[in-house]
Amino acid sequence: MTQVTGNVPEGTPNWLDIGVPDLERAKTFYGTLFGWQFEDAGAETGHYNQCLLRGQPVAGMMRTPDDQPGEYWWSVYFAADDCDGVLKTATDAGAEVVAPAMDVMDLGRLAVLRDPQGGQFGLWQGRAHPGSRVVNEPGSFVWNELVTPDSGPAGEFYRAVFGYELEPMPGDMDYTVLRRPDGRYVGGILGGSGIVVGGGSAEVPSWTTYFAVDNADEAVRKVRAGGGTVDAEPADSPYGRSAAVRDPFGVPFHVMKPAPEPGS
């Protein structure tokens, strides 16, 4: 378990949110799957809901306008000590601005971008709201990775923006682990044309999230019972047992029972 009490180091994933066409159905699905409760921030925020785990915010959820395209996803935000400064660094490195830097009341400052390959991500400079208060335990995110056809330029972009160290994994899979300058692993990049992971294809670059669960097989059962679908059945790896799934709106993500820490 990791309890987050303040802003995390720059470049660390620190928030997730999702827009869906049916907020009540999404609440039922994710509430049953992860044990979340929900807190509506009110009409002035467009009824943005915080997803709570034991009373602590771990993600956000909102209803998308009716005129929005019918494609939905979990958005990953990265900590920024200076949102405007990181935004400039990213655009200088080739990113496209989707939403310019803006204040969100007294909670923080955000921006949304697409990397040069088209993968969308956000920046969050926490103030009153530092981001996800619980991570790395059941019901919260445990890992985030970018699926993209060309991992080399993608890695160089994120290194330029956040100062990551890039660690290629040995073996046949095109996978690069991202480390903060202090050595902490914070995410990964999976490359290769046509690869499908968590419902996402490398042909359409995107960040995908792994949510920790107590039991991956039981989580898959709940996904199906709640109207979701399964792209890859639970399978074991050195890092845990995981499955690639989609919610009732087609949003891809993973459920994962992480492997025990060495010595635990």
C-alpha atoms as one frame of an Amber mdcrd trajectory, in Angstrom:
protein
   0.000   0.000   0.000   1.149   3.530  -0.738  -0.644   6.457   0.890   0.116
   9.725  -0.901   0.136  12.777   1.354   1.459  15.468  -1.000   2.736  16.194
  -4.477   4.837  13.376  -5.922   8.078  13.966  -7.886   7.717  15.406 -11.373
   7.042  12.816 -14.069   5.226  10.417 -11.745   1.694   9.400 -12.775  -0.465
  11.171 -10.208  -4.074  11.124 -11.444  -6.513   9.331 -13.731  -9.889  10.332
 -15.051 -12.453   9.154 -17.543 -15.333  10.618 -19.510 -18.257   8.310 -20.306
 -21.764   8.742 -21.775 -23.581   7.150 -18.812 -22.206   8.217 -15.452 -24.529
   6.089 -13.337 -23.708   2.924 -15.264 -19.989   3.682 -14.933 -20.371   4.175
 -11.187 -22.116   0.823 -10.839 -19.487  -0.972 -12.929 -16.386   0.503 -11.296
 -17.925   0.641  -7.844 -18.621  -3.092  -7.976 -15.235  -3.909  -9.514 -12.981
  -1.792  -7.301 -15.097  -0.967  -4.252 -15.190   2.719  -5.133 -17.605   5.282
  -3.770 -18.228   8.589  -5.516 -18.317  12.249  -4.566 -19.960  14.746  -6.942
 -18.065  18.057  -7.030 -21.194  19.913  -8.130 -22.707  21.638 -11.134 -19.894
  24.208 -11.376 -17.512  21.370 -12.277 -19.889  19.705 -14.728 -20.635  17.116
 -12.006 -17.095  15.803 -12.016 -17.031  12.878  -9.602 -14.086  11.815  -7.495
 -13.755   8.042  -7.211 -13.016   7.266  -3.563 -11.282   4.264  -2.021 -11.904
   4.192   1.737 -12.760   7.872   1.516  -9.597   8.832  -0.383  -9.645  10.049
  -4.026  -7.958   7.709  -6.491  -9.447   8.836  -9.844 -12.050  11.070 -11.469
 -15.118  10.475 -13.606 -17.434  12.691 -15.629 -20.188  12.477 -18.225 -19.151
  13.395 -21.746 -21.326  15.782 -23.778 -23.678  14.152 -26.240 -21.868  15.686
 -29.212 -18.506  14.144 -28.316 -17.055  11.285 -30.400 -18.082   7.831 -29.218
 -14.643   6.768 -28.015 -13.609   6.872 -24.372 -10.462   6.152 -22.397  -8.744
   6.497 -19.064  -6.565   9.630 -19.148  -3.232   9.461 -17.333  -1.809  12.634
 -15.767   1.821  13.177 -14.797   3.030  15.348 -11.947   4.427  18.721 -13.002
   6.146  21.088 -10.592   5.452  23.914 -13.072   2.655  22.981 -15.468   3.359
  25.860 -17.866   7.081  25.122 -17.929   6.624  21.408 -18.608   4.010  22.233
 -21.252   6.551  24.411 -23.070   9.223  21.709 -22.812   6.767  19.189 -24.253
   5.680  21.398 -27.160   9.299  22.231 -27.915   9.850  18.452 -28.130   7.002
  18.069 -30.623   3.846  17.643 -28.534   0.466  18.995 -29.607  -1.622  20.937
 -27.090  -5.123  19.498 -26.625  -6.054  21.696 -23.649  -3.820  24.633 -22.640
  -2.675  25.105 -19.057  -5.544  26.202 -16.832  -6.335  26.474 -13.147  -8.930
  24.136 -11.651 -10.236  26.287  -8.800  -7.723  26.017  -5.942  -7.132  22.318
  -6.619  -4.284  22.605  -9.125  -3.316  23.435 -12.684  -3.643  21.090 -15.647
  -2.882  20.746 -19.332  -3.586  17.973 -21.853  -1.259  17.084 -24.742  -0.564
  14.511 -27.428   2.976  13.243 -27.818   4.532  13.295 -31.316   3.222   9.761
 -31.994  -0.312  10.737 -30.945  -0.485   9.340 -27.397  -2.610  11.614 -25.204
  -1.649  12.445 -21.617  -2.144  15.166 -19.048  -0.083  17.270 -16.682  -1.228
  17.963 -13.137   0.377  20.519 -10.837  -1.216  19.782  -7.504  -2.183  22.470
  -5.024  -5.049  21.638  -2.684  -5.453  18.356  -4.586  -2.144  16.514  -5.128
  -3.779  13.692  -7.100  -4.448  10.044  -6.301  -4.145   9.595  -2.544  -3.807
   5.813  -2.683  -1.763   3.844  -5.240  -0.328   0.335  -5.585  -3.094  -1.439
  -3.689  -6.369  -3.107  -4.731  -8.744  -0.537  -6.178  -6.009   1.889  -7.253
  -3.583   2.117 -10.149  -0.353   0.158  -9.973   1.210   0.756 -13.410   0.778
   2.778 -16.598   2.262   2.060 -20.007   2.261   3.594 -23.449   1.442   1.350
 -26.409   2.933   2.841 -29.563   4.240   1.627 -32.947   7.638   3.319 -32.576
   9.046   3.060 -29.079  12.386   4.746 -29.816  11.135   8.272 -30.585   8.453
   7.906 -27.903  11.071   7.145 -25.265  13.219  10.074 -26.351  10.221  12.412
 -26.135   9.325  11.432 -22.568  12.975  11.549 -21.544  13.197  15.102 -22.891
  10.044  16.150 -21.023  10.491  14.408 -17.663  14.160  13.441 -17.533  13.383
   9.728 -17.456  16.068   7.103 -17.703  15.157   4.518 -20.359  15.767   0.856
 -19.510  15.083  -1.611 -22.358  13.917  -4.979 -21.070  15.891  -8.018 -22.262
  14.193 -10.514 -24.551  12.171 -10.373 -27.742   9.477  -7.935 -26.574   9.985
  -4.280 -27.488   9.502  -2.907 -23.975  11.236   0.022 -22.287  10.854   0.791
 -18.602  10.747   4.458 -17.553  12.625   5.497 -14.424  12.614   8.827 -12.645
  16.031  10.424 -12.142  16.016   9.005  -8.585  15.730   5.458 -10.017  12.044
   4.843  -9.216  10.163   2.926 -11.931   7.082   4.876 -12.997   5.855   3.335
 -16.268   6.696   1.605 -19.503   6.556   1.830 -23.286   5.475  -1.145 -25.377
   6.374  -0.815 -29.037   5.509  -2.735 -32.166   3.101  -2.361 -35.046  -0.171
  -4.219 -34.607   0.337  -5.177 -30.961  -2.894  -5.162 -29.026  -2.661  -4.640
 -25.280  -5.574  -4.000 -22.965  -7.827  -3.338 -25.915  -5.465  -0.710 -27.304
  -3.541  -1.115 -30.518  -0.088   0.261 -31.187  -1.565   1.610 -34.429  -3.379
   4.173 -32.242  -0.842   5.161 -29.565  -2.362   5.405 -26.115  -1.569   5.147
 -22.419  -3.215   2.229 -20.636  -3.616   1.693 -16.896  -3.193  -1.374 -14.706
  -5.467  -1.391 -11.648  -4.452  -3.584  -8.736  -6.953  -6.203  -7.546  -6.950
  -8.935  -4.903  -7.760 -11.641  -7.452  -7.438 -11.200 -11.219  -9.776 -14.104
 -12.048 -12.511 -12.776  -9.771 -12.032  -9.294 -11.241 -12.560 -10.703 -14.747
 -15.761 -12.368 -13.564 -16.989  -9.002 -12.236 -16.051  -7.271 -15.492 -18.196
  -9.701 -17.484 -21.065  -9.571 -14.980 -21.021  -5.780 -15.163 -21.314  -5.667
 -18.939 -17.622  -5.354 -19.758 -15.558  -7.584 -22.038 -12.258  -9.426 -21.817
  -9.537  -9.053 -24.452  -6.991 -11.337 -22.762  -7.765 -13.865 -20.032  -5.769
 -13.772 -16.775  -2.175 -14.865 -17.245   0.860 -15.041 -14.987   4.097 -13.125
 -15.441   7.032 -12.394 -13.133   5.205  -9.186 -12.171   1.856 -10.715 -11.247
  -1.342 -12.157 -12.708  -3.200  -9.801 -15.043  -5.918  -9.622 -17.667  -6.767
  -7.109 -20.388 -10.383  -5.958 -20.183 -12.833  -3.271 -21.280 -15.630  -1.543
 -19.397 -19.197  -1.400 -20.808 -18.218   1.617 -22.952 -15.260  -0.150 -24.551
 -12.596   1.581 -22.446  -9.497  -0.646 -22.188  -7.547  -1.241 -18.984  -5.868
  -4.076 -17.083  -6.680  -5.730 -13.795  -3.641  -7.123 -12.005  -2.792  -9.031
  -8.852   0.805  -7.843  -8.387   3.467 -10.397  -7.513   4.667 -10.199  -3.893
   7.592  -7.918  -3.262  10.872  -9.829  -2.860  11.265 -10.920   0.736   7.612
 -10.360   1.613
